[in-house]
Amino acid sequence: MTDFGSAEAPVYSDSFDVYSGNANPGLARKICRYLGVPLGQAEVFAFANENIFVRILDNVREKDVFVVQPTCRPVNQSIMELLIMIDAFKRASAGRITAVVPYYAYGRSDKKDQPRVPITARLVADMISVAGADRVLTMDLHQGQIQGFFNLPVDELTAVHLLSNYFRQKRLEDPVVVTDLGFAKRARTFAELLDAPLAIIEKRRVGNLDKAEVLNVIGEVRGRRAIMVDDEIDTAGTLSEVVRALRSEGVEEIYACATHGVLSEPAIARIADSGILEVVLTDSIPLPPEKRLPQITTLSVAPLIGEAIRRIHRGESVGALFSSEVALTQEMILWEDGVEHAIDARTGAHLAGEHPPGRLALPDGRPAPLAGAAPAPTPGDR
């Protein structure tokens, strides 16, 4: 009991709601399927004059609300949808609003590297804060220091464990992990999980063009199977340059993986002509049918984001998802082509329609990863 008028911490209702804009509703549906909750009902559309309208169709008063909206193509429309949805929830008296932004656009504009240029990544962070978000949940920012642009709590997940686990079960002989300097820290974790050496690509950008020039390959790659890893693949220009550099160093088998498949033009044509055996992406950004090449594999991050949402709501540790105690990301369900798969990182077994045996237990007693996962999505949700 507190005195009248005294301040106290906000109290959220026992339930939480997940909502989605138009950027990636398929991912939001998968997250809800994992959590076992229905996707919240909201109208989000643009009038003929391109003004965006949002109406929340559920009662969200004092509820814990999660808005799933990656800021992917069309980027500026996705950002405005996110901001307007946050404002709508704030004015509907939501107890707490978490912006779930699996892909954070404008991440490359994180510093003044030329005279009289903006720091747009900071501007977007300010807009999300001013709109009324209480916290942000994101994944593999272009640079980790973007977290510091926010004046509110930020939880940054990573798909490194999911991607490395996928390649671990392929049991490649003599692998080497290849990355550039910007992703070197997380790539080192990727390499350690594969028990593989790390090679660094030295490159430089040419002006403001989406083009990079590879200067050198630092590390021993000759005769090995190369796995290129990065946070995103945009125009695939860097990827094509790195492939040529690796070929000149005597590498025959080349794979690539990234968290975010932006795949702007002419990325698909470059990937198709590159000779890369496989490109592994996540569904943080939706992959339209016209961009689905045979060598592109998409892994779902819905279980990882869903578990993070559950932990944020319960006030549990999100960092524990990547610890050896819980090992959620080491035994991750993969949703591929509408079939639920599970990979046991300890044995490398790839099991369809069943969970690997001997899972660890989460603190609340549930089996550790994804024991509560709902049925696999249909091929249309891939």
Phi and psi in degrees as a GROMACS rama.xvg file:
@    title "Ramachandran Plot"
@    xaxis  label "Phi"
@    yaxis  label "Psi"
@TYPE xy
-116.195  158.195  THR-2
-66.9578  150.168  ASP-3
-59.4048  130.767  PHE-4
88.2185  -6.64389  GLY-5
-78.3582  149.218  SER-6
-81.1421  143.446  ALA-7
-145.65  162.57  GLU-8
-63.7884  145.638  ALA-9
-64.3462  148.455  PRO-10
-113.958  123.009  VAL-11
-98.4799  151.396  TYR-12
-69.1408  163.994  SER-13
-66.4836  -27.0298  ASP-14
-94.9119  160.076  SER-15
-131.779  155.411  PHE-16
-122.002  144.448  ASP-17
-117.061  128.716  VAL-18
-125.468  162.963  TYR-19
-141.092  143.344  SER-20
-85.6041  -156.729  GLY-21
-95.7269  1.36598  ASN-22
-71.3439  -43.5253  ALA-23
-153.644  66.3211  ASN-24
-64.3071  -27.2435  PRO-25
-61.7275  -42.227  GLY-26
-64.2141  -41.5691  LEU-27
-61.1678  -39.4649  ALA-28
-65.0581  -39.8881  ARG-29
-64.8679  -40.6968  LYS-30
-60.6245  -44.6265  ILE-31
-65.514  -35.6344  CYS-32
-64.361  -40.0203  ARG-33
-65.8505  -41.7847  TYR-34
-77.8155  -16.4805  LEU-35
74.4945  30.6103  GLY-36
-125.96  152.12  VAL-37
-75.2419  150.797  PRO-38
-71.8599  131.501  LEU-39
-61.48  152.056  GLY-40
-96.6067  125.858  GLN-41
-153.917  148.338  ALA-42
-97.9773  123.363  GLU-43
-136.337  108.142  VAL-44
-153.594  169.837  PHE-45
-110.542  137.72  ALA-46
-72.3775  176.293  PHE-47
-61.4196  -27.1552  ALA-48
-87.8161  11.5886  ASN-49
73.1588  7.11038  GLU-50
-75.3718  132.988  ASN-51
-88.5223  135.546  ILE-52
-119.42  136.886  PHE-53
-131.593  132.845  VAL-54
-137.501  123.834  ARG-55
-83.675  125.848  ILE-56
-94.899  -2.34435  LEU-57
-114.508  160.006  ASP-58
-80.6795  117.046  ASN-59
-116.087  14.406  VAL-60
-57.9295  123.703  ARG-61
63.3529  16.232  GLU-62
-91.4864  159.529  LYS-63
-88.4726  112.18  ASP-64
-112.924  135.135  VAL-65
-120.763  122.654  PHE-66
-106.528  110.672  VAL-67
-90.4826  112.466  VAL-68
-157.888  90.8796  GLN-69
-66.9744  145.549  PRO-70
-92.4297  61.4947  THR-71
-100.737  -177.806  CYS-72
-57.1563  131.352  ARG-73
-74.8896  117.44  PRO-74
-58.0118  -53.0455  VAL-75
-67.7307  -34.8183  ASN-76
-66.659  -40.6161  GLN-77
-63.1174  -40.1752  SER-78
-64.0406  -45.0719  ILE-79
-65.1081  -39.0487  MET-80
-59.1492  -44.6861  GLU-81
-60.5633  -47.8411  LEU-82
-63.4336  -43.162  LEU-83
-69.7856  -36.5936  ILE-84
-64.6096  -42.2792  MET-85
-59.714  -44.6641  ILE-86
-62.6064  -39.4903  ASP-87
-63.0727  -42.4214  ALA-88
-67.5343  -37.6965  PHE-89
-61.9535  -43.0058  LYS-90
-76.5933  -13.6998  ARG-91
-91.4767  9.17059  ALA-92
67.2879  34.9342  SER-93
-61.7125  144.005  ALA-94
-68.9125  -44.3054  GLY-95
-149.145  139.221  ARG-96
-120.372  120.685  ILE-97
-111.74  122.057  THR-98
-84.8361  112.83  ALA-99
-94.946  103.58  VAL-100
-118.737  83.9151  VAL-101
-58.2948  -35.2987  PRO-102
-122.029  122.217  TYR-103
-102.681  107.514  TYR-104
-72.1204  166.211  ALA-105
62.4299  18.0205  TYR-106
-64.5363  -25.9592  GLY-107
-73.1419  -23.0885  ARG-108
-89.0967  63.8671  SER-109
-108.005  7.77591  ASP-110
-163.359  163.306  LYS-111
-92.0264  96.2269  LYS-112
-101.908  1.24695  ASP-113
-141.866  159.278  GLN-114
-65.4642  141.19  PRO-115
58.2316  45.3944  ARG-116
-120.291  154.511  VAL-117
-83.6632  166.499  PRO-118
-109.3  81.9267  ILE-119
-68.6569  -30.046  THR-120
-60.6411  -36.6563  ALA-121
-70.5346  -38.4445  ARG-122
-60.9869  -44.7351  LEU-123
-63.4353  -40.3044  VAL-124
-61.4639  -42.2675  ALA-125
-62.8365  -40.6211  ASP-126
-64.5726  -41.1093  MET-127
-63.444  -39.574  ILE-128
-66.6459  -47.2317  SER-129
-65.8874  -33.265  VAL-130
-61.3665  -28.4706  ALA-131
124.636  10.674  GLY-132
-67.7344  144.83  ALA-133
-96.3318  -23.9764  ASP-134
-161.355  165.607  ARG-135
-128.142  136.726  VAL-136
-118.634  119.99  LEU-137
-137.285  -176.639  THR-138
-145.9  128.633  MET-139
43.355  68.9235  ASP-140
-61.3495  153.619  LEU-141
-59.1486  -38.4396  HIS-142
-137.362  135.228  GLN-143
-61.3497  -27.5441  GLY-144
-69.7758  -8.39258  GLN-145
-61.3931  -25.5621  ILE-146
-53.9004  -36.4308  GLN-147
-71.9975  -9.32746  GLY-148
-74.9433  -16.2456  PHE-149
-94.4369  143.074  PHE-150
-101.571  34.5016  ASN-151
-147.351  164.202  LEU-152
-62.9824  138.539  PRO-153
-127.596  127.388  VAL-154
-108.756  117.665  ASP-155
-106.644  114.907  GLU-156
-86.6842  168.137  LEU-157
-137.665  143.418  THR-158
-94.6144  6.59818  ALA-159
-57.7405  -42.9021  VAL-160
-67.2753  -40.8753  HIS-161
-63.636  -46.0066  LEU-162
-67.5503  -43.9999  LEU-163
-65.2248  -35.2202  SER-164
-65.5455  -35.3307  ASN-165
-62.9025  -44.7443  TYR-166
-74.3904  -27.7169  PHE-167
-63.5535  -38.6337  ARG-168
-74.4411  -13.4006  GLN-169
-77.6441  -16.7128  LYS-170
53.7918  52.0931  ARG-171
-70.8069  140.803  LEU-172
-86.131  137.296  GLU-173
50.5088  55.8184  ASP-174
-77.9957  155.082  PRO-175
-137.691  134.515  VAL-176
-91.9314  129.209  VAL-177
-119.571  131.476  VAL-178
-153.093  175.1  THR-179
-99.9729  176.492  ASP-180
-64.0422  -32.8855  LEU-181
-65.9383  -27.2998  GLY-182
-110.133  12.6691  PHE-183
-62.0697  -38.9159  ALA-184
-63.5442  -48.6023  LYS-185
-72.5398  -30.3593  ARG-186
-67.4669  -29.639  ALA-187
-64.323  -40.6883  ARG-188
-62.2119  -42.7703  THR-189
-56.9667  -46.7611  PHE-190
-65.8445  -39.4341  ALA-191
-64.1005  -38.8112  GLU-192
-66.6179  -27.8953  LEU-193
-93.4405  -5.65773  LEU-194
55.5707  47.7921  ASP-195
-126.887  154.462  ALA-196
-72.5253  164.119  PRO-197
-116.639  132.111  LEU-198
-117.08  142.336  ALA-199
-111.012  135.812  ILE-200
-97.4009  123.272  ILE-201
-92.662  121.794  GLU-202
-141.617  167.779  LYS-203
-143.421  147.375  ARG-204
-81.4651  145.645  ARG-205
-100.901  99.2505  VAL-206
59.0017  -140.406  GLY-207
-100.171  15.5122  ASN-208
-81.7543  153.241  LEU-209
-78.2753  62.1829  ASP-210
-145.377  137.527  LYS-211
-126.554  145.803  ALA-212
-110.289  120.3  GLU-213
-81.8937  124.493  VAL-214
-98.832  -34.7782  LEU-215
-163.507  153.365  ASN-216
-111.262  115.812  VAL-217
-100.855  109.936  ILE-218
130.845  165.815  GLY-219
-90.7466  113.938  GLU-220
-123.294  -13.7386  VAL-221
-59.054  129.938  ARG-222
78.1455  0.311551  GLY-223
-99.4435  169.975  ARG-224
-97.7867  115.784  ARG-225
-89.5707  137.435  ALA-226
-120.59  106.234  ILE-227
-81.5262  133.636  MET-228
-133.307  138.585  VAL-229
-155.321  173.588  ASP-230
-79.9673  -31.6557  ASP-231
-152.463  156.701  GLU-232
-118.032  114.947  ILE-233
-98.6933  -90.1242  ASP-234
-89.5  -4.07242  THR-235
65.9787  16.9334  ALA-236
-66.8915  -46.9629  GLY-237
-61.6858  -42.4649  THR-238
-57.7863  -45.0396  LEU-239
-63.838  -40.5515  SER-240
-65.7905  -41.2602  GLU-241
-66.1339  -39.1552  VAL-242
-59.0559  -45.2092  VAL-243
-62.8299  -40.0836  ARG-244
-65.7306  -39.9297  ALA-245
-69.1103  -38.2813  LEU-246
-60.4111  -41.1537  ARG-247
-67.8053  -18.8402  SER-248
-93.3673  4.88902  GLU-249
90.5542  21.8667  GLY-250
-93.5167  127.308  VAL-251
-99.9642  -45.7743  GLU-252
-97.5626  121.888  GLU-253
-130.195  129.733  ILE-254
-118.703  162.472  TYR-255
-143.272  150.443  ALA-256
-150.472  152.757  CYS-257
-158.089  155.454  ALA-258
-71.6738  -46.1517  THR-259
-112.299  120.497  HIS-260
-96.6455  81.4336  GLY-261
-66.308  -48.5434  VAL-262
52.7363  54.8593  LEU-263
-72.7751  162.21  SER-264
-63.0219  139.745  GLU-265
-102.898  48.7431  PRO-266
-59.8654  -44.7882  ALA-267
-62.1031  -43.9129  ILE-268
-64.0575  -39.3809  ALA-269
-66.961  -40.875  ARG-270
-64.9607  -42.9644  ILE-271
-62.0466  -34.0968  ALA-272
-93.066  -2.8902  ASP-273
-79.2552  -23.6234  SER-274
82.1295  7.47271  GLY-275
-66.7817  134.967  ILE-276
-70.4488  -38.1015  LEU-277
-157.398  139.331  GLU-278
-118.642  119.335  VAL-279
-106.895  124.415  VAL-280
-126.402  169.737  LEU-281
-107.713  172.599  THR-282
-95.6187  28.5661  ASP-283
-60.4739  -30.0743  SER-284
-120.442  133.04  ILE-285
-65.8587  143.83  PRO-286
-107.406  107.516  LEU-287
-67.6936  156.91  PRO-288
-54.7648  -36.6066  PRO-289
-69.7797  -10.938  GLU-290
-107.156  7.68009  LYS-291
-89.0827  91.3283  ARG-292
-81.5079  156.438  LEU-293
-59.1145  -31.8277  PRO-294
-87.9081  3.48653  GLN-295
-97.2272  124.605  ILE-296
-112.871  133.894  THR-297
-114.107  125.039  THR-298
-105.802  142.737  LEU-299
-89.8423  132.682  SER-300
-95.5315  8.05614  VAL-301
-57.8768  -44.7301  ALA-302
-62.1687  -37.9453  PRO-303
-66.9497  -47.5649  LEU-304
-65.9121  -39.9858  ILE-305
-61.1784  -43.1105  GLY-306
-65.9869  -36.879  GLU-307
-64.3345  -40.4019  ALA-308
-61.4226  -44.9248  ILE-309
-59.5624  -42.6863  ARG-310
-70.5056  -38.4492  ARG-311
-62.1107  -43.7878  ILE-312
-62.7486  -38.8021  HIS-313
-84.9926  -6.11753  ARG-314
75.8955  27.2724  GLY-315
-98.2312  169.879  GLU-316
-71.8865  128.498  SER-317
-84.4766  -34.1579  VAL-318
-60.7148  -26.0013  GLY-319
-65.6918  -17.0621  ALA-320
-60.4823  -25.3873  LEU-321
-109.944  14.8549  PHE-322
-94.5963  161.273  SER-323
-70.5782  -17.712  SER-324
-71.3723  -40.5692  GLU-325
-97.5329  -43.5732  VAL-326
57.7634  32.2239  ALA-327
-58.7602  -44.6097  LEU-328
-77.6213  -7.89652  THR-329
-87.802  -16.6942  GLN-330
-131.994  74.1946  GLU-331
-103.35  135.194  MET-332
-71.6317  136.339  ILE-333
-110.575  131.322  LEU-334
-104.712  105.337  TRP-335
-126.216  124.577  GLU-336
53.311  36.3245  ASP-337
78.0579  6.34314  GLY-338
-114.162  129.203  VAL-339
-81.4295  122.774  GLU-340
-118.011  157.228  HIS-341
-133.739  141.485  ALA-342
-120.968  126.889  ILE-343
-95.0539  111.968  ASP-344
-65.5739  -22.9853  ALA-345
-79.273  -32.9187  ARG-346
-108.679  -17.9254  THR-347
78.0452  5.57976  GLY-348
-70.1429  138.6  ALA-349
-113.654  106.818  HIS-350
-111.529  133.682  LEU-351
-99.9385  131.133  ALA-352
75.1316  8.77367  GLY-353
-148.507  161.585  GLU-354
-93.3789  147.752  HIS-355
-60.6148  145.844  PRO-356
-73.7801  162.262  PRO-357
70.1254  35.3346  GLY-358
-70.2046  150.725  ARG-359
-73.2831  164.58  LEU-360
-102.393  138.374  ALA-361
-75.995  164.3  LEU-362
-58.269  -28.0857  PRO-363
-87.8755  7.11269  ASP-364
95.6864  -12.5796  GLY-365
-71.6934  150.758  ARG-366
-61.3864  142.797  PRO-367
-72.9321  -57.6186  ALA-368
-105.731  129.148  PRO-369
67.1862  26.9347  LEU-370
-62.9964  -27.3924  ALA-371
-93.0664  13.7047  GLY-372
-63.1062  136.437  ALA-373
-84.5485  177.41  ALA-374
-54.2985  152.596  PRO-375
-65.2576  151.699  ALA-376
-70.2338  161.15  PRO-377
-73.8414  162.731  THR-378
-56.5086  -28.7175  PRO-379
-68.3495  -19.4629  GLY-380
-93.788  -0.562034  ASP-381
